Amino acid sequence: MIINTHSHLYSSEFDTCRFDVINRAKRIGIQKILLPDIDSLHRYKMMEVSNEFADICVPMIGIHPTSINSNYKSEIELLEKDLRTYDFCAIGEIGIDLYWDTTYTNQQIEAFEYQLFMAQKLHKPVAIHVRNSWQQVLHSIHKFPDVIGVFHCFSGNIQQAYSVIDNGFKLGIGGVVTYKNSGVDTVVEAIDLQHMVVETDDPWLAPVPYRGKVNEPSYISYIIQKIAVIKNCKIELVEEITSSNALQIFSL
């Protein structure tokens, strides 16, 4: 059994091939694919895909940090409305991203912490996006000690990995672990499997040998294989432990 904890399967890249992509995922043993939200503009399509493929797709709800702008309070109002209307496995993808633009840093922090508050109130896990913002993200999550979840697409160093673990979160290991000189392999070698889940973050960040091409959920097999090589263990053990971790976190 494999749980893919992060896939944007509702992305337009899959509009002409989604059925085949999902069948390929099922053939390699994927039982659940978790769909992280981006914002209200993407949420309808995400829910449409989740409903059509309800046997395998499980939606989250959240506002991605790069979707935060001067209109963010309206986004929060829509999020609250949809939280009352639909069922979601987690609050995500949320976080702070200061890589491209720092214009709305304060708004990103406010929106992130509000969504952490909602996760704590509703007893939901979170999927966290962090880019050029480690210290601020860690500062924010310390305010909500009851919240658990995943640091999605982890690409930090060992010290940051231990900070994540010490705060009760798992590391989301994706295609970057297969990239030469990424450093994620060093983290995976040092950290116990009990602290990891696996993900693809498709249609982006395809693992080797598909790097630079459109990613898809079934490519998680290459991520799992790489982890098994690094940990010098059987592929089945990686599948078993990471899936068990995902089932526990997201109450699947």
NORTAGI-V459141 format. One record per run of one state. SS is the DSSP state (hx for helix, st for strand, lp for the rest). FROM is the first residue (numbers start at 1). TO is the last residue. If there is no record, write none. Layout:
[[SS,FROM,TO] [SS,FROM,TO]]
This chain:
[[lp,1,1] [st,2,4] [lp,5,11] [hx,12,14] [lp,15,17] [hx,18,27] [lp,28,29] [st,30,35] [lp,36,39] [hx,40,52] [lp,53,56] [st,57,59] [lp,60,60] [st,61,61] [lp,62,64] [hx,65,67] [lp,68,71] [hx,72,85] [lp,86,89] [st,90,97] [lp,98,104] [hx,105,122] [lp,123,124] [st,125,131] [lp,132,133] [hx,134,141] [lp,142,148] [st,149,151] [lp,152,157] [hx,158,166] [lp,167,168] [st,169,173] [lp,174,174] [hx,175,178] [lp,179,183] [hx,184,190] [lp,191,192] [hx,193,195] [st,196,198] [lp,199,216] [hx,217,231] [lp,232,234] [hx,235,250] [lp,251,252]]
